[in-house]
Amino acid sequence: MRGALVALLLFMWMPFVVFKPYMGVLLWDWISHMQPHKQSYGFATSFPFLDFVAALTLSGLVISKDKKNLPMHPIIAAMLLYFLWTVFTTLAGFEPAYSLTKMTYLFKVMLFAFVAMMVMQSPNRLKAFVFVMMISLAFISIKGGLFTVVTGGSGRVQGAGGMMEDNNQLAMGMAMLVPLSYYFVRFPPHKLLKWPAVGTALLTTISVVGTQSRGGFVALAAVLGMMLIQSKHKFKLLAVMVPLLVGGYFMVPDSWKNRIESTENATEDSSFLGRVVMWKFSSNVADDNPIEGGGFNVFYVRRALELYLPPGHTGRAPHSVYFEVLAEHGYTGLILFMTMLFTAWYSAGTAAKRFRPYEETKWVGELSAAIQLGLVGFAVGGLTVNIATFDLFYHYMAVIVMCVTVGDQLLTKKLTTKQGEVTVAASKKWSPPKPVNKGKATSKGVNAT
């Protein structure tokens, strides 16, 4: 019955997608992040709903007369270059047919990101996209957080399916979601959702702890640390964080403490030593194939393992996004991947600075800052988790481009700062708004993009 209801709900929206592509993007957004059909039973669990929605949305792009163009942004160029390089490394890899599955997956992830950037170019559509993403992932984080609280941390929160198959990937997704959840505390869609947003933010943080993932815990620590550094209310945050951390540490069972504290004795941990072996394997592959690497999924190709795996060991996952990219796409691929990550991080920070000064665009600036913090979690957590094709990373980059597009639209209108009203003049250079004398209704011109 649950599977039939989920299928009915999904099929009910599909006819509208052909005429309103933005609805297809939102439906795509929901299915990608929540995986509602995976929460049911029967035929719905394996039915390719996402493929149907994607096909209908792409058809809608052709039929619809709405404005749809891909914005000119460095992130898009970086994404395209990286993807094209992965196509080359797939063809030049050890076993192209074996690599094709992962390349197809990355193609679908990037396709959704590009379609979203083309269609969601208005303030309301941007808000809807981010809200659906938040609600979808919050469904998982709330369940995980409540489970952790009820079990006292003794039970492990496992993978939720889709892009978060195991507890490590789930922990990474939740760590990246933490800044976005606190963004909704400040900018809830409705004032009645203020306190539910607070509860969601806390449970999202707790859910990371509940996964018992050491990589996720490090990512969470990095995110919370950066949030504290950037916050203007450091003492308020510390007043909340310190009691929660201290109380939580004494409440969790010894099994959780032993697992997290094992990072101090990593050189004696068999799991860590296994990862070091695969990192050595990645380096060997890249040293022998510095340009093209070994192609997607080279870690499971028998011939590659025979040639490059240290003797006496068995192949396994690389457990590092950087060594994953290095082995699969060579040093060139790693440079392109790092360029893409840095471009996204820098663009988010720049957007935050540009849009925060004005009351009308402040929400865009704070959203950009939250996404930037999420990328910090990805970059740090990626040291120990292989998530180079992680959906949320590419979707976050799409959100940054949307923020810049929407923010630039709003900057062409009359804006206000805390000091008063300002008029924005179109210019390629941007500078912070000049202060306006109190008591005067008019203002001076300010250069902005």
C-alpha positions as CSV (number, residue, x, y, z in Angstrom):
1,M,0.0,0.0,0.0
2,R,2.8,2.4,0.8
3,G,4.5,1.7,-2.5
4,A,1.2,2.3,-4.4
5,L,0.7,5.6,-2.6
6,V,4.2,6.8,-3.3
7,A,3.9,5.8,-7.0
8,L,0.5,7.6,-7.3
9,L,1.9,10.8,-5.7
10,L,4.9,10.8,-8.1
11,F,2.9,9.9,-11.2
12,M,0.3,12.5,-10.3
13,W,2.8,15.4,-10.8
14,M,4.4,14.1,-14.0
15,P,1.9,15.4,-16.5
16,F,2.5,19.0,-15.3
17,V,6.3,18.6,-15.8
18,V,6.1,18.7,-19.6
19,F,4.5,22.1,-19.5
20,K,6.3,23.5,-16.4
21,P,9.9,22.3,-16.5
22,Y,10.6,24.0,-13.1
23,M,8.1,21.6,-11.5
24,G,10.1,18.8,-13.0
25,V,13.3,20.2,-11.4
26,L,11.6,20.3,-8.0
27,L,10.3,16.8,-8.4
28,W,13.7,15.7,-9.5
29,D,15.1,17.6,-6.5
30,W,12.8,15.7,-4.1
31,I,13.4,12.2,-5.5
32,S,17.2,12.7,-5.7
33,H,17.6,13.7,-2.1
34,M,14.8,12.0,-0.2
35,Q,14.5,8.8,-2.3
36,P,10.8,8.5,-1.2
37,H,10.2,5.3,-3.2
38,K,13.1,3.6,-1.3
39,Q,11.1,4.1,1.9
40,S,8.3,1.9,0.5
41,Y,7.9,-1.7,-0.5
42,G,7.0,-3.6,-3.7
43,F,7.5,-2.5,-7.3
44,A,8.0,1.2,-6.3
45,T,11.4,0.5,-4.6
46,S,13.0,-0.4,-8.0
47,F,10.9,1.6,-10.4
48,P,13.0,4.3,-12.3
49,F,11.0,7.3,-11.3
50,L,14.0,9.6,-11.6
51,D,14.5,8.6,-15.2
52,F,10.9,9.3,-16.1
53,V,11.0,12.7,-14.4
54,A,14.3,13.5,-16.2
55,A,12.9,12.6,-19.6
56,L,9.7,14.6,-19.1
57,T,11.6,17.6,-17.8
58,L,14.0,17.6,-20.8
59,S,10.9,17.4,-23.0
60,G,9.4,20.3,-21.2
61,L,12.6,22.3,-21.9
62,V,12.0,21.9,-25.6
63,I,8.3,22.6,-25.5
64,S,8.2,25.4,-22.9
65,K,8.5,29.0,-24.1
66,D,9.9,30.1,-20.7
67,K,13.4,31.7,-20.6
68,K,16.0,29.0,-20.3
69,N,19.6,29.7,-20.8
70,L,22.7,28.5,-19.0
71,P,24.3,31.4,-17.1
72,M,27.9,32.4,-17.9
73,H,29.8,31.4,-14.7
74,P,33.3,30.0,-14.0
75,I,31.7,27.1,-12.0
76,I,29.9,25.9,-15.1
77,A,33.1,26.0,-17.2
78,A,35.0,24.1,-14.4
79,M,32.2,21.5,-14.3
80,L,32.2,21.0,-18.0
81,L,36.0,20.7,-18.3
82,Y,36.0,18.1,-15.5
83,F,33.2,16.0,-17.0
84,L,34.8,16.1,-20.5
85,W,38.0,14.9,-19.0
86,T,36.2,12.0,-17.2
87,V,34.8,11.0,-20.6
88,F,38.3,10.9,-22.0
89,T,39.7,8.9,-19.1
90,T,36.8,6.4,-19.4
91,L,37.7,5.7,-23.0
92,A,41.4,5.6,-22.2
93,G,41.0,3.6,-19.0
94,F,41.8,-0.1,-18.2
95,E,38.3,-1.3,-18.9
96,P,36.0,1.3,-20.5
97,A,32.9,-0.9,-20.3
98,Y,33.5,-1.4,-16.5
99,S,33.9,2.4,-16.0
100,L,30.7,3.3,-18.0
101,T,28.3,2.8,-15.1
102,K,30.0,5.4,-12.9
103,M,30.4,7.8,-15.8
104,T,26.7,7.6,-16.6
105,Y,25.9,8.3,-13.0
106,L,28.1,11.4,-13.0
107,F,26.5,12.5,-16.3
108,K,23.0,12.3,-14.8
109,V,24.1,14.2,-11.7
110,M,25.7,17.0,-13.7
111,L,22.7,17.1,-16.2
112,F,20.4,17.8,-13.3
113,A,22.7,20.5,-12.0
114,F,22.8,22.2,-15.5
115,V,19.0,21.9,-16.0
116,A,18.4,23.4,-12.6
117,M,20.7,26.3,-13.3
118,M,18.9,26.9,-16.6
119,V,15.4,26.9,-15.2
120,M,15.5,28.1,-11.6
121,Q,16.6,31.7,-12.2
122,S,14.1,33.7,-10.2
123,P,14.0,34.4,-6.4
124,N,10.9,32.2,-5.8
125,R,12.3,29.3,-7.8
126,L,15.6,29.5,-6.0
127,K,13.9,29.5,-2.7
128,A,11.7,26.6,-3.8
129,F,14.6,24.6,-5.0
130,V,16.6,25.0,-1.7
131,F,13.5,24.4,0.4
132,V,12.7,21.2,-1.3
133,M,16.3,20.1,-1.0
134,M,16.3,21.0,2.7
135,I,13.0,19.2,3.5
136,S,14.0,16.1,1.6
137,L,17.3,15.8,3.4
138,A,15.8,16.9,6.7
139,F,13.5,13.8,6.5
140,I,16.6,11.7,6.7
141,S,18.4,13.8,9.3
142,I,15.4,14.0,11.6
143,K,15.0,10.3,11.6
144,G,18.7,9.7,12.2
145,G,18.8,12.4,15.0
146,L,15.8,11.0,16.8
147,F,17.1,7.4,16.5
148,T,20.4,8.6,18.0
149,V,18.7,10.4,20.9
150,V,16.3,7.4,21.6
151,T,19.2,4.8,21.6
152,G,21.6,7.1,23.4
153,G,24.0,6.7,20.5
154,S,24.4,3.0,20.9
155,G,22.7,2.3,17.6
156,R,24.4,3.3,14.3
157,V,22.5,5.4,11.8
158,Q,22.9,3.6,8.5
159,G,22.8,4.7,4.9
160,A,19.6,6.1,3.5
161,G,20.0,4.8,-0.1
162,G,20.8,6.7,-3.3
163,M,23.8,8.9,-2.9
164,M,24.0,8.1,0.8
165,E,24.4,4.3,0.6
166,D,26.5,3.7,3.7
167,N,27.0,5.5,7.1
168,N,30.1,7.4,5.9
169,Q,28.3,8.9,2.9
170,L,25.3,9.7,5.0
171,A,27.5,11.4,7.6
172,M,29.0,13.5,4.8
173,G,25.6,14.5,3.5
174,M,24.4,15.5,6.9
175,A,27.6,17.4,7.8
176,M,27.2,19.4,4.5
177,L,23.5,20.0,5.4
178,V,24.2,21.5,8.9
179,P,25.0,25.1,7.7
180,L,21.9,25.0,5.4
181,S,19.7,23.9,8.3
182,Y,21.0,26.8,10.4
183,Y,20.3,29.1,7.5
184,F,16.7,28.2,7.7
185,V,16.6,29.0,11.3
186,R,17.5,32.6,10.3
187,F,15.4,32.7,7.1
188,P,12.4,30.3,7.6
189,P,9.8,30.2,4.8
190,H,7.2,31.2,7.4
191,K,7.5,32.5,10.9
192,L,5.6,29.4,12.2
193,L,8.5,27.2,11.0
194,K,11.1,29.0,13.1
195,W,11.2,26.6,16.0
196,P,10.8,23.5,13.8
197,A,13.8,24.7,11.9
198,V,15.7,25.0,15.2
199,G,14.8,21.4,16.1
200,T,15.8,20.3,12.6
201,A,19.2,22.0,12.8
202,L,19.9,20.3,16.2
203,L,18.8,16.8,15.0
204,T,20.8,17.2,11.8
205,T,23.9,17.8,13.9
206,I,23.1,14.9,16.1
207,S,22.5,12.6,13.1
208,V,26.1,13.0,12.0
209,V,27.2,11.8,15.5
210,G,24.8,8.9,15.2
211,T,26.4,7.5,12.1
212,Q,29.6,6.8,14.1
213,S,31.6,7.8,11.0
214,R,35.0,9.2,11.9
215,G,35.2,11.1,8.5
216,G,31.8,12.6,9.1
217,F,32.7,13.6,12.6
218,V,35.8,15.4,11.3
219,A,33.7,17.1,8.6
220,L,31.2,18.2,11.3
221,A,33.9,19.6,13.5
222,A,35.3,21.6,10.5
223,V,31.9,22.9,9.6
224,L,31.0,23.9,13.2
225,G,34.5,25.5,13.7
226,M,34.1,27.6,10.6
227,M,30.6,28.6,11.6
228,L,31.9,29.8,14.9
229,I,34.8,31.7,13.3
230,Q,32.4,33.5,10.8
231,S,29.6,34.1,13.2
232,K,29.0,37.6,14.7
233,H,27.4,35.9,17.7
234,K,30.3,33.7,18.9
235,F,29.4,33.8,22.6
236,K,25.8,32.9,21.9
237,L,26.9,29.9,19.8
238,L,29.4,28.8,22.4
239,A,26.8,29.1,25.1
240,V,24.7,26.6,23.1
241,M,27.5,24.4,21.7
242,V,29.6,23.8,24.7
243,P,26.8,22.4,27.0
244,L,25.6,20.2,24.1
245,L,29.0,18.8,23.3
246,V,30.0,18.2,27.0
247,G,26.6,16.7,27.8
248,G,26.5,14.6,24.7
249,Y,30.0,13.2,25.2
250,F,29.1,11.9,28.7
251,M,25.8,10.5,27.4
252,V,27.0,8.5,24.4
253,P,28.1,4.9,25.1
254,D,31.7,3.7,25.3
255,S,31.5,2.0,21.9
256,W,31.0,5.4,20.2
257,K,33.8,7.0,22.2
258,N,36.2,4.1,21.4
259,R,35.4,4.4,17.6
260,I,35.9,8.1,17.5
261,E,39.0,8.1,19.7
262,S,40.5,5.4,17.5
263,T,41.6,8.2,15.2
264,E,44.4,9.0,17.7
265,N,45.8,5.5,17.1
266,A,45.2,5.4,13.4
267,T,48.5,3.7,12.6
268,E,47.4,0.7,14.6
269,D,43.9,0.5,13.1
270,S,43.4,-2.2,10.5
271,S,40.8,0.0,8.7
272,F,43.1,2.9,8.4
273,L,46.0,0.7,7.3
274,G,43.8,-0.7,4.6
275,R,43.1,2.8,3.4
276,V,46.8,3.6,3.3
277,V,47.3,0.6,1.0
278,M,44.6,1.8,-1.4
279,W,46.2,5.3,-1.3
280,K,49.5,3.7,-2.3
281,F,47.6,1.9,-5.1
282,S,46.2,5.2,-6.3
283,S,49.6,6.8,-6.4
284,N,51.0,3.8,-8.3
285,V,48.3,4.0,-10.9
286,A,48.7,7.8,-11.3
287,D,52.5,7.6,-11.5
288,D,52.4,5.1,-14.3
289,N,49.4,6.8,-16.0
290,P,49.8,10.5,-15.0
291,I,47.6,12.0,-17.7
292,E,44.6,9.7,-18.1
293,G,44.7,7.6,-14.8
294,G,43.0,4.3,-14.9
295,G,39.4,5.3,-15.5
296,F,36.3,5.1,-13.3
297,N,36.2,2.1,-10.8
298,V,39.9,1.2,-11.5
299,F,40.0,0.1,-7.8
300,Y,38.0,-3.0,-8.8
301,V,39.7,-3.9,-12.1
302,R,41.7,-7.1,-11.7
303,R,44.5,-6.2,-14.1
304,A,45.1,-2.8,-12.3
305,L,45.1,-4.6,-8.9
306,E,47.7,-7.1,-10.1
307,L,49.9,-4.3,-11.4
308,Y,49.7,-1.7,-8.8
309,L,48.4,-3.1,-5.5
310,P,51.1,-3.7,-2.9
311,P,51.6,-7.5,-2.5
312,G,49.7,-9.3,0.2
313,H,46.7,-7.0,0.2
314,T,43.2,-7.1,-1.3
315,G,41.5,-4.3,-3.2
316,R,38.9,-2.1,-1.5
317,A,37.3,1.4,-1.7
318,P,39.9,4.2,-1.7
319,H,38.2,6.1,1.2
320,S,39.4,9.5,0.0
321,V,37.9,11.7,-2.7
322,Y,41.3,13.0,-3.7
323,F,43.0,9.6,-4.1
324,E,39.8,8.4,-5.8
325,V,40.1,11.1,-8.5
326,L,43.8,10.7,-8.7
327,A,43.6,7.0,-9.5
328,E,40.6,7.3,-11.9
329,H,41.6,10.4,-13.8
330,G,45.3,11.0,-13.2
331,Y,47.0,14.1,-12.0
332,T,45.2,16.2,-14.7
333,G,41.9,15.0,-13.4
334,L,42.8,15.8,-9.8
335,I,43.9,19.4,-10.8
336,L,40.6,19.9,-12.7
337,F,38.6,18.5,-9.7
338,M,40.4,20.7,-7.2
339,T,39.9,23.7,-9.6
340,M,36.2,23.0,-9.6
341,L,36.0,22.7,-5.8
342,F,38.1,25.9,-5.2
343,T,36.1,27.8,-7.9
344,A,32.8,26.9,-6.1
345,W,34.2,27.8,-2.7
346,Y,35.6,31.1,-3.9
347,S,32.4,32.0,-5.8
348,A,30.2,31.3,-2.8
349,G,32.4,33.5,-0.6
350,T,32.4,36.3,-3.2
351,A,28.6,36.1,-3.6
352,A,28.2,36.3,0.2
353,K,30.2,39.5,0.4
354,R,28.3,41.1,-2.6
355,F,24.8,40.4,-1.4
356,R,25.0,40.6,2.4
357,P,25.1,44.5,2.6
358,Y,21.6,45.0,1.2
359,E,18.3,44.1,3.0
360,E,16.7,42.8,-0.2
361,T,19.6,40.5,-1.1
362,K,20.8,39.6,2.4
363,W,19.1,36.2,2.2
364,V,21.0,35.4,-1.0
365,G,24.3,36.3,0.6
366,E,23.6,34.2,3.7
367,L,22.5,31.3,1.5
368,S,25.8,31.6,-0.4
369,A,27.7,31.6,2.9
370,A,25.9,28.5,4.1
371,I,26.7,26.7,0.9
372,Q,30.3,27.7,1.2
373,L,30.4,26.1,4.7
374,G,28.9,23.0,3.3
375,L,31.7,22.8,0.7
376,V,34.2,23.1,3.6
377,G,32.5,20.0,5.1
378,F,32.9,18.2,1.7
379,A,36.5,19.2,1.3
380,V,37.5,18.1,4.8
381,G,35.4,15.0,5.0
382,G,36.5,14.0,1.5
383,L,40.0,13.3,3.0
384,T,38.6,9.9,4.3
385,V,35.5,9.3,2.2
386,N,35.3,8.5,-1.5
387,I,32.6,10.8,-2.7
388,A,33.8,12.3,-6.0
389,T,30.4,11.7,-7.6
390,F,28.4,12.8,-4.6
391,D,25.2,14.4,-5.8
392,L,25.0,17.1,-3.1
393,F,28.4,18.5,-4.0
394,Y,27.3,19.2,-7.6
395,H,23.9,20.4,-6.5
396,Y,25.5,22.9,-4.1
397,M,27.5,24.2,-7.0
398,A,24.3,24.7,-8.9
399,V,22.8,26.6,-6.0
400,I,25.8,29.0,-6.0
401,V,25.3,29.8,-9.7
402,M,21.5,30.3,-9.0
403,C,22.4,32.7,-6.1
404,V,24.7,34.8,-8.3
405,T,22.0,34.9,-11.1
406,V,19.2,35.9,-8.8
407,G,21.4,38.2,-6.8
408,D,22.5,40.1,-9.9
409,Q,18.8,40.5,-10.9
410,L,18.0,42.0,-7.5
411,L,21.0,44.3,-7.5
412,T,19.4,46.2,-10.5
413,K,16.6,47.4,-8.3
414,K,16.4,49.9,-5.6
415,L,18.0,48.6,-2.5
416,T,18.4,49.5,1.2
417,T,21.1,49.1,3.7
418,K,21.0,49.6,7.5
419,Q,22.1,53.2,6.9
420,G,19.3,54.0,4.5
421,E,18.3,53.7,0.8
422,V,20.9,53.3,-2.0
423,T,20.6,53.3,-5.8
424,V,22.7,50.6,-7.5
425,A,24.4,51.5,-10.8
426,A,25.2,48.7,-13.2
427,S,29.0,48.2,-13.4
428,K,31.5,45.4,-13.8
429,K,33.2,46.5,-10.6
430,W,31.6,46.0,-7.2
431,S,32.3,47.9,-4.0
432,P,30.6,47.9,-0.6
433,P,27.7,50.4,-0.2
434,K,28.7,53.9,1.0
435,P,27.1,55.0,4.2
436,V,24.2,57.4,4.0
437,N,23.6,60.3,6.4
438,K,20.8,59.4,8.8
439,G,17.6,61.4,8.3
440,K,18.1,61.8,4.5
441,A,15.7,59.9,2.2
442,T,17.9,59.9,-0.9
443,S,21.2,58.3,-1.4
444,K,24.4,58.2,-3.3
445,G,25.2,55.9,-6.1
446,V,27.1,52.6,-5.4
447,N,28.9,50.5,-7.9
448,A,27.6,47.0,-8.2
449,T,27.4,44.2,-10.6
